[in-house]
Amino acid sequence: MLESIRKHSKFVMILLFLLIIPSFIFVGIDQSYFSGSSPTVARVDGQDITQNDWDNMHRYESDRLRAENPGIDSKLLDSPEARYATLERMVRDRVFQVAAQKMHLVTSDAALARTLQSIPAIASLRKPDGSLDADGYRALLAAQGMTPEGYEASLRRDMSLAQVVGNVMNTALATPAVANAAMDAFLQRREIQVAQFMAKDFADQVKPTEAELKAYYQSHVAQFQQAEQAKVEYVVLDLKSVRDAITLNAEDVQTYYKENAARLADGQEERRASHILINAPKSMTAEEREAAKAKAQEIVDKVKADPASFAATAKAQSQDAGSATAGGDLGFFTRGAMVPEFEQVAFALDKGAISDVVESEFGYHIIQVTDVKQPEVPRFEQVREKIENDLKEQQAQRKFAEVAELFANTVYEQSESLQPAVEKLGLKLQTAEGVTREPAADAQPGPLTNEAFLEALFSADSIDNKRNTDAIDLGANEMVSGRVVSYQPAKQLSFEEVTDKVKELFVVQQSAVLARQAGEAKLAEWKADAAKAEGLLPAVVVARDNSVGMPPAVLNAALQAKTDALPAWEGVSLGDAGYAIVKVNKIVPQTERAEDLDRQASLQYVQLMASAEGAAYYELLKKKFDVQFKVARP
């Protein structure tokens, strides 16, 4: 709901550009009160942002993102880049706070009220007399852990900060001619040809000496370290293991069969019915509907007095043209085939019985059930296995919490071994070698890729004392506990241990160098004499919205190449993959764009201009307020 509130605020686009995260008020005593001074990591207008400030904010932000996105990879949040991004946002927030104070930018009560009224979730709380439902408003915010006073103070502050660059960004404009010219250039299409010099094609030319390999090894030592690893034992408690340990009573299985025989039958019960319909659509007046109902009641009285006349009466008086000629017969049908009102009555009547008047969206029905087909009930032996599985599944669901508590207590209280848990609960002891703190990128999901479990396995207590980890909840009724059997710390691998790997990497590197050299030589030759160009792929037309499979580097080079003189030539490094030469043959004329696309392009151009002006103004403010970062960007 809060996300909806934010999304509909008028100033949200400005806040998104600024990447401002609303200020968070940390209640309580700052850690630095006890730990002494905290290092300064940034300074704005003489005001310090300390390491403690940074840590607290990043912790808060990480917790918030984890709560909003339970499946997010925690490693992304804890990376140096993510931490630095938090610091940049703190600096940006502080810059706009200072600017708002010095410019005396405030948000009036009237402006705050207008913004609140523009938020649909809040506007929907207005009473018929125009006043706000105060209790509903307070409940709406309480669901997000906020009070009206706190929310309004935060919103007022955000609106004030938005004014800092909002007035600058709002001045952005562009005439249709300017916008179209800019978007024409941005969406320009070019016909190109590409020549590829793939590194793999030069691999046979690389003949490394032992001295070259040793030199490569020495300059890339960090690539040849063996991560810490462990041999571990672990046991998994899941719903299946609880289910497999359950023994059923034969009498319970028989009782379940008797009580659920109909549900176990193949197919559904079918009913055959006839009906007489007196039309009474909702468009009728109340008097007309009453008259139709009265007519239906007369028919009910008649056919109940003489059930054998039902078919003849249906032919004569039913207003359902589709069934009247068949004496009202609707054939066999199952649940879900008829409107609810009709179905409820049809499946409640005995065979041959006639209903009272039944009202539906079509009018008034008189229903007679003429036949009933019950689905065939399978023999006990046919469904015994299914019944046993169902019963075990039900009991396992009810029993899992109890078994999980026993599992957790056992691995904790008898922490020297997992064997007691195995024997007590009938679990399987599993082993794994070469387990690392960070799972391989291609590792199959499972306990040994779970971050919490790996963190527990590689804790100091687990490694040094070889004790069981606590029971770790993996989610979805699954828990795990493990212990380290043996541990090998990280170590530097010797040249002799990794010679083959060194050679493989050296060949890749040098193949790319040879490919680039060959490509650069051809580029110079073809620029001098385009007639000598050979090996170019067939011409294709590319654009920013149509890469035709070209690598990004090739596409960017093709679209950024100067076209004062055609053909134009560009060389592109493909990294370890090799090198490419791009030949731009011509600029392909734009196709006629639809009017709505022109309007959209113009709007996008203005937004881009506004963002650029806002970014430039922010850079000026950074200089004005002497922004200093005391830590390097990772």
NUVORO-999765 format. One line per 2 residues: their letters; for each residue x, y, z of C-alpha. Coordinates in Angstrom, 2 decimals, padded with zeros to 5 digits. Layout:
A = X:Y:Z  ...
***
This chain:
ML = 000.00:000.00:000.00  002.82:002.40:000.83
ES = 004.32:001.64:-002.55  001.02:002.65:-004.11
IR = 000.99:005.82:-002.03  004.45:006.75:-003.21
KH = 003.76:005.81:-006.81  000.88:008.18:-007.16
SK = 002.58:011.22:-005.65  002.99:014.09:-008.10
FV = 006.64:014.53:-007.38  007.57:010.86:-007.71
MI = 009.41:011.23:-011.03  011.74:013.77:-009.49
LL = 012.41:011.51:-006.54  013.08:008.56:-008.82
FL = 015.61:010.60:-010.74  017.32:011.67:-007.56
LI = 017.25:008.12:-006.21  016.39:009.67:-002.89
IP = 015.46:007.17:-000.27  013.33:008.86:002.39
SF = 015.19:009.72:005.56  015.12:007.10:008.21
IF = 015.06:008.18:011.82  017.00:005.79:013.98
VG = 015.60:005.84:017.47  017.97:005.21:020.37
ID = 021.56:005.93:021.22  024.04:005.84:018.36
QS = 026.68:003.12:018.61  029.43:005.70:018.46
YF = 028.31:006.89:021.91  029.87:003.73:023.31
SG = 032.58:002.98:020.75  034.15:006.41:020.53
SS = 034.61:008.37:017.33  033.70:006.73:014.06
PT = 035.76:007.37:010.91  034.38:009.93:008.48
VA = 033.45:008.40:005.13  032.00:011.53:003.46
RV = 031.50:015.22:004.18  028.82:017.64:002.93
DG = 029.03:021.36:003.72  031.29:020.60:006.65
QD = 028.92:017.96:008.08  030.40:014.47:008.46
IT = 028.82:011.17:007.47  030.51:008.56:009.65
QN = 031.18:004.89:009.17  028.52:004.16:011.79
DW = 025.98:006.28:009.88  026.82:004.40:006.71
DN = 026.64:000.96:008.35  023.32:001.73:010.01
MH = 021.76:003.04:006.81  022.99:000.12:004.71
RY = 021.74:-002.37:007.31  018.35:-000.67:007.33
ES = 018.17:-000.56:003.54  019.24:-004.21:003.19
DR = 016.64:-005.34:005.72  013.96:-003.35:003.92
LR = 014.84:-004.82:000.53  014.94:-008.36:001.94
AE = 011.49:-007.86:003.46  010.10:-006.53:000.17
NP = 011.89:-009.15:-001.98  012.27:-012.40:000.01
GI = 013.95:-014.15:-002.91  016.67:-011.54:-003.41
DS = 020.27:-012.75:-003.33  021.80:-011.35:-000.12
KL = 025.23:-011.33:-001.73  024.05:-008.56:-004.06
LD = 023.06:-006.41:-001.08  026.32:-007.00:000.76
SP = 028.63:-006.36:-002.17  031.07:-003.41:-002.05
EA = 029.20:-001.83:-004.96  025.85:-002.01:-003.12
RY = 027.37:-000.53:000.03  028.94:002.32:-001.93
AT = 025.61:003.00:-003.64  024.07:003.47:-000.19
LE = 026.77:006.00:000.68  026.14:007.90:-002.56
RM = 022.43:008.07:-001.77  023.21:009.35:001.73
VR = 025.42:012.07:000.26  022.78:013.01:-002.29
DR = 020.15:013.15:000.43  022.37:015.34:002.59
VF = 023.15:017.69:-000.33  019.45:018.32:-000.95
QV = 018.76:018.75:002.76  021.40:021.49:002.96
AA = 020.18:023.09:-000.28  016.56:023.09:000.92
QK = 017.55:024.71:004.20  019.69:027.40:002.61
MH = 017.11:028.15:-000.08  014.35:028.23:002.56
LV = 012.31:025.72:000.59  009.30:024.59:002.60
TS = 006.10:022.73:001.83  002.93:024.54:002.84
DA = 000.00:022.84:004.51  -002.08:023.47:001.40
AL = 000.50:021.82:-000.88  000.74:018.83:001.47
AR = -003.05:018.51:001.53  -003.24:018.60:-002.29
TL = -000.63:015.86:-002.56  -002.41:013.69:000.00
QS = -005.70:014.17:-001.85  -004.06:013.06:-005.11
IP = -003.14:009.66:-003.64  -005.95:007.22:-004.59
AI = -005.56:005.09:-001.46  -006.15:008.15:000.69
AS = -008.70:009.85:-001.59  -010.86:006.71:-001.35
LR = -011.23:007.35:002.39  -013.27:010.53:001.88
KP = -016.79:010.51:003.29  -019.84:011.71:001.32
DG = -019.58:015.11:003.03  -015.98:015.51:001.76
SL = -014.27:015.00:005.13  -011.56:012.37:005.59
DA = -012.26:009.16:007.45  -009.65:009.74:010.16
DG = -009.90:006.22:011.58  -009.51:004.64:008.15
YR = -006.56:006.94:007.36  -004.84:006.00:010.61
AL = -005.48:002.28:010.00  -004.12:002.53:006.44
LA = -000.84:003.95:007.70  -000.70:001.72:010.76
AQ = -000.64:-001.29:008.43  002.68:000.11:007.14
GM = 004.04:000.76:010.63  003.47:004.53:010.42
TP = 001.41:007.20:012.10  -000.30:010.07:010.25
EG = 002.06:012.52:011.93  005.16:010.58:010.93
YE = 004.00:009.94:007.39  003.01:013.55:006.79
AS = 006.31:014.81:008.19  008.21:012.44:005.89
LR = 006.06:013.41:002.90  006.45:017.13:003.65
RD = 010.21:016.72:003.86  010.38:014.75:000.58
MS = 008.33:017.42:-001.17  010.68:020.11:000.10
LA = 013.73:018.19:-001.12  012.06:017.58:-004.48
QV = 011.81:021.34:-004.98  015.61:021.62:-004.99
VG = 015.95:020.18:-008.48  012.28:020.01:-009.34
NV = 012.17:023.63:-010.43  015.22:023.04:-012.63
MN = 013.89:019.84:-014.17  010.47:021.37:-014.78
TA = 012.02:023.98:-017.07  013.03:021.33:-019.60
LA = 011.20:021.70:-022.88  011.68:020.92:-026.53
TP = 009.86:021.89:-029.68  008.54:019.01:-031.80
AV = 011.20:019.75:-034.40  014.04:019.52:-031.87
AN = 012.61:016.42:-030.23  012.08:014.69:-033.57
AA = 015.59:015.54:-034.73  017.04:014.13:-031.52
MD = 014.95:010.98:-031.63  015.68:010.52:-035.35
AF = 019.36:010.48:-034.50  018.81:008.18:-031.52
LQ = 016.68:005.72:-033.52  018.79:005.98:-036.67
RR = 019.20:002.80:-038.73  022.43:001.91:-040.45
EI = 023.43:-000.75:-042.93  026.61:-002.42:-041.78
QV = 028.93:-005.32:-042.51  031.15:-007.01:-039.96
AQ = 034.41:-008.94:-040.25  035.29:-011.12:-037.28
FM = 038.72:-012.12:-036.04  037.95:-014.80:-033.48
AK = 040.60:-015.53:-030.87  040.01:-019.30:-031.07
DF = 041.18:-019.23:-034.68  044.60:-018.01:-033.52
AD = 045.06:-020.46:-030.64  047.29:-022.82:-032.68
QV = 049.76:-019.97:-033.22  050.38:-019.57:-029.48
KP = 053.40:-021.69:-028.41  054.16:-020.63:-024.84
TE = 057.49:-021.33:-023.20  057.76:-022.39:-019.57
AE = 059.23:-018.99:-018.74  056.21:-017.23:-020.26
LK = 053.83:-019.46:-018.33  055.67:-018.83:-015.06
AY = 055.62:-015.10:-015.72  051.85:-015.27:-016.35
YQ = 051.41:-017.26:-013.16  053.38:-014.73:-011.12
SH = 051.36:-011.81:-012.49  048.02:-013.55:-011.87
VA = 048.69:-015.28:-008.56  045.24:-014.45:-007.18
QF = 043.61:-016.56:-009.91  045.33:-019.68:-008.65
QQ = 044.19:-019.82:-005.06  042.24:-022.77:-003.76
AE = 039.30:-021.67:-001.67  038.81:-023.06:001.81
QA = 036.84:-026.26:001.68  035.45:-028.90:003.95
KV = 034.18:-032.43:004.03  030.79:-032.33:005.71
EY = 028.03:-034.61:006.95  024.46:-033.40:006.99
VV = 020.92:-034.61:007.52  017.78:-033.17:005.99
LD = 014.39:-033.27:007.66  011.59:-032.68:005.19
LK = 007.97:-033.61:004.74  008.91:-036.71:002.78
SV = 011.12:-038.09:005.58  008.34:-037.50:008.12
RD = 005.82:-039.13:005.80  008.05:-042.14:005.14
AI = 008.35:-042.77:008.89  004.57:-042.96:009.38
TL = 002.96:-046.42:009.76  -000.76:-046.52:009.11
NA = -003.39:-048.61:010.88  -005.17:-050.90:008.40
ED = -008.56:-050.10:009.99  -007.96:-046.35:009.47
VQ = -007.32:-046.96:005.78  -010.56:-048.97:005.43
TY = -012.54:-046.33:007.31  -011.15:-043.58:005.07
YK = -012.20:-045.59:002.01  -015.76:-046.01:003.25
EN = -016.13:-042.34:004.19  -014.63:-041.01:000.96
AA = -015.69:-043.57:-001.62  -017.65:-041.03:-003.66
RL = -014.71:-038.61:-003.75  -012.41:-041.40:-004.91
AD = -014.70:-042.31:-007.78  -013.60:-041.65:-011.33
GQ = -015.46:-038.71:-012.85  -018.35:-036.68:-011.41
EE = -021.97:-037.29:-010.66  -024.15:-036.43:-013.66
RR = -027.76:-035.28:-013.60  -030.34:-035.23:-016.35
AS = -033.06:-032.64:-015.96  -035.85:-030.94:-017.81
HI = -037.02:-027.43:-017.11  -039.72:-024.94:-017.94
LI = -038.48:-021.35:-018.20  -040.55:-018.19:-017.86
NA = -038.34:-015.34:-019.07  -037.78:-012.47:-016.62
PK = -034.64:-010.52:-017.51  -033.35:-007.88:-015.13
SM = -034.51:-005.20:-017.55  -038.14:-005.98:-016.69
TA = -040.03:-003.76:-014.29  -040.85:-005.10:-010.83
EE = -044.49:-005.53:-011.81  -043.57:-007.51:-014.93
RE = -041.25:-009.77:-012.93  -043.97:-010.42:-010.36
AA = -046.36:-011.37:-013.12  -043.78:-013.78:-014.60
KA = -043.18:-015.33:-011.19  -046.91:-015.77:-010.64
KA = -047.19:-017.55:-013.99  -044.30:-019.86:-013.05
QE = -046.04:-020.66:-009.77  -049.22:-021.64:-011.61
IV = -047.18:-024.04:-013.76  -045.48:-025.53:-010.67
DK = -048.84:-026.24:-009.09  -050.06:-027.88:-012.30
VK = -047.07:-030.18:-012.95  -046.72:-031.18:-009.31
AD = -050.33:-032.26:-009.38  -049.68:-034.26:-012.59
PA = -045.90:-034.97:-012.97  -046.53:-036.93:-016.17
SF = -047.62:-033.71:-017.86  -044.22:-032.01:-017.37
AA = -042.89:-032.62:-020.90  -046.13:-031.55:-022.60
TA = -046.32:-028.44:-020.40  -042.71:-027.57:-021.26
KA = -043.45:-027.85:-024.98  -046.46:-025.62:-024.61
QS = -045.31:-022.97:-022.13  -041.50:-022.97:-021.70
QD = -039.87:-019.86:-023.14  -036.49:-021.61:-023.57
AG = -036.62:-022.18:-027.31  -033.65:-024.50:-027.23
SA = -035.21:-027.12:-024.94  -038.98:-026.56:-025.21
TA = -039.34:-028.69:-028.35  -037.69:-031.59:-026.46
GG = -040.11:-031.31:-023.57  -037.64:-029.17:-021.63
DL = -034.93:-031.87:-021.67  -031.43:-030.47:-021.01
GF = -029.60:-033.79:-021.19  -026.92:-034.87:-018.70
FT = -024.66:-032.28:-017.06  -022.13:-032.09:-014.23
RG = -021.53:-029.46:-011.59  -020.35:-026.18:-013.05
AM = -022.32:-026.50:-016.27  -025.37:-024.54:-015.11
VP = -025.86:-021.22:-013.36  -025.39:-021.62:-009.57
EF = -029.07:-021.19:-008.62  -030.14:-023.88:-011.10
EQ = -027.30:-026.25:-010.21  -027.92:-026.05:-006.46
VA = -031.51:-027.19:-006.84  -030.89:-029.76:-009.60
FA = -028.27:-031.60:-007.54  -030.45:-031.55:-004.41
LD = -033.59:-033.11:-005.93  -034.29:-036.81:-005.96
KG = -034.86:-038.56:-009.28  -038.35:-037.72:-010.56
AI = -038.87:-034.82:-008.15  -040.06:-031.40:-009.30
SD = -038.73:-028.19:-007.79  -040.46:-025.08:-006.58
VV = -039.95:-021.88:-008.60  -036.19:-021.21:-009.00
ES = -035.06:-017.68:-009.87  -031.91:-017.06:-011.94
EF = -030.56:-014.30:-014.15  -032.65:-015.73:-017.02
GY = -035.97:-015.75:-015.21  -038.01:-018.38:-013.36
HI = -037.38:-022.14:-013.74  -039.34:-025.24:-012.83
IQ = -036.94:-028.18:-012.73  -037.57:-031.92:-012.88
VT = -034.69:-034.37:-012.38  -035.25:-037.28:-014.77
DV = -032.09:-039.35:-014.24  -028.96:-039.59:-012.09
KQ = -025.61:-041.16:-013.04  -023.31:-041.86:-010.14
PE = -019.62:-042.26:-011.03  -018.21:-045.75:-010.62
VP = -016.65:-046.25:-007.21  -013.31:-048.07:-007.50
RF = -012.59:-051.18:-005.47  -010.56:-050.75:-002.30
EQ = -007.49:-052.45:-003.73  -007.54:-050.09:-006.71
VR = -007.19:-046.99:-004.55  -005.43:-048.38:-001.48
EK = -002.05:-046.89:-002.43  -003.60:-043.47:-003.11
IE = -005.46:-043.53:000.20  -002.31:-044.45:002.10
ND = -000.40:-041.62:000.41  -003.18:-039.14:001.21
LK = -003.34:-040.21:004.84  000.42:-040.11:005.26
EQ = 000.53:-036.65:003.65  -002.17:-035.36:006.01
QA = -000.49:-036.84:009.09  002.94:-035.59:007.99
QR = 001.59:-032.05:007.63  000.15:-032.18:011.15
KF = 003.21:-033.88:012.63  005.99:-031.89:010.99
AE = 006.16:-029.10:013.58  006.46:-031.67:016.40
VA = 009.18:-033.64:014.59  010.99:-030.43:013.63
EL = 011.23:-029.44:017.29  012.60:-032.89:018.18
FA = 015.10:-032.64:015.33  016.31:-029.21:016.44
NT = 016.66:-030.31:020.07  018.50:-033.53:019.15
VY = 021.17:-031.94:016.93  021.71:-029.24:019.58
EQ = 021.77:-031.37:022.71  023.87:-034.15:021.14
SE = 026.08:-031.85:019.13  029.05:-034.22:018.78
SL = 027.32:-036.34:016.16  024.37:-036.41:013.79
QP = 023.87:-040.13:014.34  021.34:-039.73:017.21
AV = 019.07:-037.65:014.92  019.49:-040.23:012.15
EK = 018.53:-043.13:014.41  015.75:-041.35:016.30
LG = 013.99:-039.99:013.22  014.99:-042.48:010.57
LK = 016.87:-039.91:008.50  019.62:-040.44:005.93
LQ = 023.15:-039.28:006.76  024.62:-037.60:003.69
TA = 028.22:-036.60:003.02  029.83:-034.12:000.65
EG = 033.45:-033.27:-000.07  034.94:-030.06:-001.41
VT = 032.19:-027.91:000.07  033.11:-024.23:-000.13
RE = 031.80:-021.15:001.61  030.57:-019.83:-001.74
PA = 028.69:-022.40:-003.88  029.58:-022.76:-007.54
AD = 027.49:-020.68:-009.92  026.17:-023.82:-011.65
AQ = 025.49:-025.75:-008.43  022.08:-027.40:-008.19
PG = 019.77:-025.80:-005.59  019.80:-027.65:-002.29
PL = 021.05:-027.42:001.30  024.67:-026.92:000.18
TN = 023.72:-023.80:-001.78  021.76:-022.28:001.11
EA = 023.54:-019.20:002.43  022.43:-019.62:006.05
FL = 023.51:-023.27:006.17  026.91:-022.58:004.60
EA = 027.45:-019.69:007.01  026.72:-022.03:009.93
LF = 028.99:-024.77:008.55  031.90:-022.36:008.14
SA = 031.48:-020.67:011.51  034.43:-020.78:013.89
DS = 032.65:-023.14:016.30  031.73:-025.57:013.54
ID = 035.23:-025.62:012.04  037.23:-025.67:015.27
NK = 035.03:-027.94:017.41  033.37:-030.06:014.73
RN = 029.97:-029.60:016.40  026.60:-029.91:014.70
TD = 025.16:-026.70:013.36  021.83:-025.56:014.69
AI = 018.84:-026.79:012.70  018.58:-024.39:009.75
DL = 015.13:-023.71:008.29  015.29:-024.02:004.50
GA = 011.64:-023.13:004.08  008.77:-025.22:002.66
NE = 008.81:-027.72:005.55  012.50:-028.51:005.23
MV = 015.32:-028.26:007.79  018.97:-029.23:007.77
SG = 021.82:-029.67:010.22  025.40:-030.51:009.40
RV = 028.89:-030.80:010.81  032.39:-030.39:009.45
VS = 034.31:-033.68:009.34  037.55:-032.17:008.03
YQ = 038.59:-028.69:006.99  041.22:-027.34:004.64
PA = 041.91:-023.60:004.77  042.44:-021.55:001.63
KQ = 045.88:-021.94:000.10  047.97:-020.70:-002.77
LS = 048.39:-023.39:-005.44  051.89:-023.87:-006.77
FE = 052.78:-023.39:-010.42  053.26:-027.15:-010.79
EV = 049.73:-027.81:-009.49  048.09:-025.46:-011.98
TD = 050.35:-025.62:-015.02  047.57:-026.83:-017.32
KV = 045.22:-024.11:-016.14  047.92:-021.46:-016.54
KE = 048.58:-022.61:-020.07  044.88:-022.57:-020.93
LF = 044.45:-018.99:-019.70  047.69:-017.81:-021.29
VV = 046.65:-019.22:-024.68  043.24:-017.49:-024.40
QQ = 044.93:-014.18:-023.59  047.52:-014.36:-026.32
SA = 045.01:-015.62:-028.91  042.96:-012.49:-028.26
VL = 046.11:-010.36:-028.66  046.90:-011.99:-032.02
AR = 043.28:-011.59:-033.15  043.34:-007.90:-032.24
QA = 046.67:-007.35:-034.01  045.40:-009.07:-037.16
GE = 042.18:-007.06:-037.03  043.95:-003.74:-036.50
AK = 046.26:-004.45:-039.44  043.31:-005.23:-041.71
LA = 041.45:-002.15:-040.47  044.34:000.11:-041.45
EW = 044.62:-001.62:-044.84  040.89:-001.41:-045.61
KA = 040.64:002.21:-044.54  043.37:003.00:-047.04
DA = 041.76:000.94:-049.82  038.20:-000.31:-049.29
AK = 038.49:-002.51:-052.39  040.82:-004.83:-050.49
AE = 038.20:-005.63:-047.88  037.29:-009.31:-047.84
GL = 035.63:-011.73:-045.44  032.88:-009.29:-044.49
LP = 029.57:-010.82:-043.47  026.44:-009.98:-045.52
AV = 025.03:-006.51:-044.92  022.39:-006.07:-042.21
VV = 020.44:-003.06:-040.96  020.86:-002.33:-037.25
AR = 019.29:000.15:-034.84  019.20:000.65:-031.11
DN = 015.90:-001.20:-031.01  017.04:-003.91:-033.44
SV = 020.50:-005.32:-032.79  019.96:-008.35:-035.11
GM = 022.08:-010.37:-032.67  025.13:-008.11:-032.78
PP = 027.23:-007.93:-029.59  026.62:-004.64:-027.72
AV = 030.16:-003.42:-028.42  029.70:-003.94:-032.16
LN = 026.26:-002.30:-032.17  027.53:000.74:-030.24
AA = 030.51:001.13:-032.56  028.28:000.91:-035.63
LQ = 025.85:003.55:-034.37  028.47:005.90:-032.97
AK = 030.76:005.88:-036.01  031.12:009.22:-037.80
TD = 029.38:009.13:-041.16  030.82:012.26:-042.75
AL = 032.42:010.01:-045.33  031.05:006.61:-046.24
PA = 031.89:003.83:-045.95  033.00:004.38:-042.34
WE = 035.26:001.92:-040.55  035.50:001.06:-036.84
GV = 037.53:-001.50:-034.92  035.97:-003.18:-031.90
SL = 037.63:-005.24:-029.17  035.60:-008.28:-028.19
GD = 037.77:-009.03:-025.17  038.96:-012.62:-024.96
AG = 036.63:-013.49:-027.86  038.74:-011.53:-030.33
YA = 038.25:-008.47:-032.52  035.75:-007.15:-035.08
IV = 035.81:-004.61:-037.89  032.58:-002.74:-038.58
KV = 031.92:-001.21:-041.98  029.06:001.31:-042.12
NK = 027.75:001.35:-045.69  024.91:003.85:-045.41
IV = 022.28:005.45:-043.26  018.90:003.88:-043.92
PQ = 016.03:006.42:-044.19  013.56:006.45:-041.32
TE = 010.18:004.89:-041.90  007.15:007.05:-041.19
RA = 006.37:006.98:-037.48  002.81:006.98:-036.16
ED = 001.60:010.19:-034.57  001.32:008.62:-031.12
LD = 004.91:007.38:-031.39  006.04:010.92:-032.22
RQ = 004.28:012.22:-029.13  005.84:009.48:-027.03
AS = 009.28:010.24:-028.49  008.87:013.93:-027.73
LQ = 007.88:013.18:-024.14  010.84:010.83:-023.70
YV = 013.19:013.47:-025.07  011.89:016.07:-022.60
QL = 012.29:013.56:-019.77  015.87:012.87:-020.85
MA = 016.59:016.59:-021.01  015.07:017.07:-017.55
SA = 017.18:014.26:-016.14  020.34:015.67:-017.71
EG = 019.63:019.16:-016.35  018.85:017.74:-012.93
AA = 022.08:015.73:-012.92  024.11:018.78:-013.99
YY = 022.50:020.89:-011.26  023.29:018.22:-008.67
EL = 026.95:018.31:-009.72  026.96:022.09:-009.21
LK = 025.47:021.66:-005.74  028.14:019.11:-004.87
KK = 030.81:021.64:-005.69  028.99:024.43:-003.89
FD = 028.69:022.40:-000.69  032.20:020.96:-000.95
VQ = 031.19:017.29:-001.11  034.05:014.97:-000.21
FK = 034.10:011.19:-000.38  036.69:009.79:002.02
VA = 036.49:006.21:000.69  037.30:005.09:-002.82
RP = 034.67:003.74:-005.19  035.07:-000.05:-005.49
***
